[in-house]
Structures are given as structure tokens and as C-alpha cells.
Amino acid sequence: MKTYFKYFRIPFIIAAVITIVSLTAYFVAKSTQADVERHNTKWDYTNTVFDYADKMTDSEERALSERLIEIEDECRADIVFMTIDDPSNAYLDSVKSMADRFSEDNSMGYDFAGGSAIVFIDNWSRGGDGGVHFWLSTTGDIRNRISDDDVTDIKQDLYDLSDGDDPYYVYSKLAEGIYKKGGVLAPPYSMGIVLIVALVIAIIYIFLNWRSKLGDVTVNEMTYLDEGQAKFTHKSDTFTHKTVTKRKIERSSGSGGVGGGGSHGGGGGSR
Amino acid sequence: MIFKCKNCGGNIVYDPDKGTMCCPHCEGLDTEEKIVSSESMVTCVSCGAPMDSVVLEHTSATRCPNCGTYVILDERVQGTYEPDLILPFRVSRNKAVDALRSEFGRRVFTPTGFLNYASVSKIEGTYVPFFMYDYDTRTDYYGVGTKVRSWTTGDYEYTETSYYDIRRDMDAGFDKVPVDASDYMDDQYMDLLEPYAYEGLENFQDKYMSGFLGEKYNRSEEELAPRAKKKIEQAVEALINDSISGYTTVRKQSMNIAADKIGVKYALLPVWEYIFRYQNEDYKFHVNGQTGKVVGKTPVAKGKVVLYGTTVFGLVTLVGAMIRLLLAAF
């Protein structure tokens, strides 16, 4: 064990220092965040899930709601997820308008009425264009943390959601996407990535040290070269010709996704 | 022949630490007296005991199994077998063991205390026969290189590939490229023991062999020349490649190497050979008798692999998780 500790002493010291610094910084930041309280009393922040289209079970609704309440604190934004089955609003513009208006009409806002809020509406009724339309609207400070481009990233799974799928799973992923992009103390990458990277590094480490090599090659092309150099009697690099090819760049456009504007941000799409 | 001490009559040997002939019995320095054998080479010059068991087909120096005297076989270091050059041992037995210990310490998964628990089944300093080849080479090379650049305009990505003819004519001389002339010694081990510092080469003197084993060349220099040529061709190709830079891709079209052998020397180079027995398996090591470089495979302790691998995994996970928190805090 003496050899073991001697071998790992520097990595252990580095890991200990990083651990102390990180934990200190994190808890200081967390305690600072804890001082920020929600002041808006015009909207009940516990109202987070409205499953009018009845796409989730009661227990799924409760679980999603509990998680959204946690995320509200992490993001400092009121959040609502709503499913509807409304043929009269089965157009993207209508769904966008509904989502934008919902936060205004209901005085949502974490810091104050009309403040930081996120409203997601998924209208399961197929419109005249044959699509199911959804919109995620952002208002207030949360727009500084969740840009319209971020919304484009986190809404990707919604495009593939169909009747036979599990909406709860997709909505939960959407919620985690909101947390990841908008959480004040949200880590920039997941623990899954950390574990995969650690596993890969450990495997490389074992591979490099396990290979029972005989020894290193310590001669090269110069070792036996007379007078230490070769003499080039001719050396030329002659340009002969060139070719140019062009390729059209395929830009992914989703299925009718559009950006937000005005005092609301966000994005939506159709599937 | 043997070397006897003029003072005490003991077998005097070459001492790598002192760099001179030394009597291990009376510690006399340079007190050697050469005794040439008048008997058959399978009989010890000192005690007359038969040495059939230790004198093999190519043995040129050995140790009497009866009295322990180091005997040099005259007929195998003279005439056609007389080496041109010899590189005397610079690394003593103790320093070779130190080199092994240090090397094992660097190999992470070698069982702790491998040297302490392994039994040494062989430990000998041996002069290995080598031919050293001098070659002059002329090379003409032709290749095609490409340089690629890309840019985007509007909805299109453009890729421009420029083609170049690469031509190189090169003259290069190679001096004393070594190839071992021993069938007993593994070529791979011998190649890895290189390089030797040739400043230490001396004209052959048989006294340097006293205290060590030795072999005469097993194969002729003509038989071994292709190995030297192959080494030289690899070096030439590397030199050509070193002279080509700045391309995205390079494709060799032709390379003609004319290699003229301009000289060959027969030399004896110093190698320590160790065979350790550990958990019923033999592990062979060679130590360059001049530079101390170690070549050989060590066993792997699976428990260490698990412990060290798990520790690396744990440390990276911990650091990754902590940096994750740190970035979240800012």
C-alpha cells in the first residue's frame, strides 16, 4: 500500500484541492441563491401541469409537477406545462399566441407579476395542415438564460412524439432541458458524461500500462547517419493543378419551427 | 586462454566499475598474465577439467564448471573469428541490477517486490557478436501531395484541393549499423538494446573478455547484410518523410534506394542477460552493458490492475463531478 499511496499522492492532493474549492464555491453560491425569494403572490406557482388533453396518468402528472416546482426554484421562473385538444386553435400561430397570453393573463412571474415565466402548450388536435402544434414561450429574465436557440435545442424530442409514445417521458426530458439551460446552479454537463469519461480514461490508463512491452525504441533515422545529416541533391515541390468542388449545405429546419419575438421568446413547431 | 594474477595466481577479470583488469582475490590492478592454452579447447586451461557441457558450437568465452575460471577459447577469437572491435562492459553486475530495479519501479503493474520474490536462474554478462555495416545510399523519391482548404459562401461549401509533385534526391551515408550475429540472442531484444555509444569502441583486446561469456559470430556478414539493409531503408524513408511537410495528404508514387555496402566490422558488444523465475514462469531480461538500458517483459499483477484502474476511475469521476459543481457555481 505504501507504493500505492506514493504513486497516487499527487493525484490525491490535486483531487482534494479541487474538491474543497468546488464544494466551497458551490455551497457559497447556493446559500446566496437561497436568499432570493419569490415575491409574486398573484399566481400560485404550484400550478404547473394542466393536462387537459389527458395524455398522462395522475401519478405522472404529480411527478412532473413536483419536478417542475423544483425547477422553478432552480430557474427562478414560474413554469406551466399544458396539453390541450383544441381544434379551434390547431395552428402554430394560435398555440404561440395562447402560450404568450397565458403568462400575461394569469400574472405569472417568479420575481413579480409579468416577470420570469415559461409556458409550454402542446395542442394534440391536428389542424387543417395535418400537424400537431406546440409552443414554449419564455418571458422576463429567464430569456437571458434560455435563448431562443436554447429552446430550439431542448424541444427536439417533441417533434417525434406520437400517439403511441410516452408523453410523460418526453415532457420530463423537456423539463430537464429547461433546468439544464436555465437553472441558476445547473451543472453544464451530466454525471453520465462524467462517468463515461472516467471509464474511458481508466481503460486507456490500464491499456497503456498493461501492454507488456519489451522496451522503448531508442534509435531513429538519425542514429547511424554519417556526419549527422543527409544531403539532398534535389528537392522540389511543384504545383501541378487544383480542383474545386462545391456542396450544398443542408440546413435542418425542423417541421415548421419558428422563433419568438417581442416581449416573449421561445419557439415551437409542428409534428 | 585465461588471465592469471601475477601476484596471487588467481583468475583476473575485467572490472567495468574500475575500467581495468582486477584480481578479485588480492585486488591487484593490471597484474594480469595471459596463459595461452596448449590443450584442446574443451579442457580448462586452469584445472584441466572437461568443459564439453559449457562449450557450445559458437562459444568463445565461458566459465569452467569445475573451478569457475573464465576461459577464452583462443581459436574462436583469432584468425577469421578475431573481432575488429570490442565495446568493453561499462555497467557492472550491481549496476545492472539497479537498472532492473529502477525499470521495474516504473512499470506500474509489475508485482510489488518482483525482484525480491523472483529467483534468478541465470545472470551472465555476455559479449554478443555483431556485424557493423557502413552503407552509402542514393535515393530518388517521387510523391504527390495535396493541400486542402474549405470555405463557405451562401448555402454552399467549397473545397479546393491543390496537387503538388514532390521530388527528393538524397545522398546519405550510414555508419556502423549493428546487426547481431547470434542465433541464441533474440533479434527483437538486441534491436531494442540499441543504441550503443560508439565512442567507447576499441580495437579488439582479448583481456576485456575475461570475466564474461562470449560467442563468435554464428552467421556470416553476407547472410546478415539484408537485415542491415532493411534498417537502412527504413531510416532513409523516415529521412525523406521528415523533409516533406505542409501537406494535407502525401501519397508515395515511387522510391528507389541504391545502397552500396562500403565496409563491415566484426564487433563484440556487451549485454547482461538475466532470467528470473517467478510463479513457475521464466522472465528474460537484457541490459545494455554500456548504457544500462533494460529490455524485457515483466509479469502483470492483476490485483494491481483492478486497484489502480479503479482508483483512476474514482479520481476522474470525483474531479469531473467537482468541476461540474464549480462551473455550476459560477
Interface residues (C-beta under 8 A of the other chain):
Chain A: T3 Y4 Y7 F8 P11 F12 I14 A15 I18 T19 V21 S22 L23 A25 Y26 V28 A29 K30 G183 L185 A186 P187 P188 Y189 M191 I193 V194 L195 V197 A198 L199 I201 A202 I203 Y205 I206 N209 W210 S212 K213 L214 G215 D216 V217 T218 V219 N220 E221 T223 Y224 L225 D226 E227 A230 K231 F232 T233 H234 K235 S236 D237 T238 F239 T240 H241 K242 T243 V244 T245 K246 R247 K248 I249 R251
Chain B: R107 V108 F109 T112 D134 D140 G145 T152 D155 Y156 E157 Y158 T159 E160 T161 S162 Y163 Y164 D165 I166 R167 R168 D169 M170 D171 A172 G173 F174 D175 K176 V177 Q188 Y189 L192 L193 E194 P195 K231 I232 Q234 A235 V236 A238 L239 D242 S243 K293 V294 V295 G296 K297 T298 V300 V305 L307 Y308 G309 T310 T311 V312 F313 G314 L315 V316 T317 L318 V319 G320 A321 M322 I323 R324 L325 L326 L327 A328 A329 F330
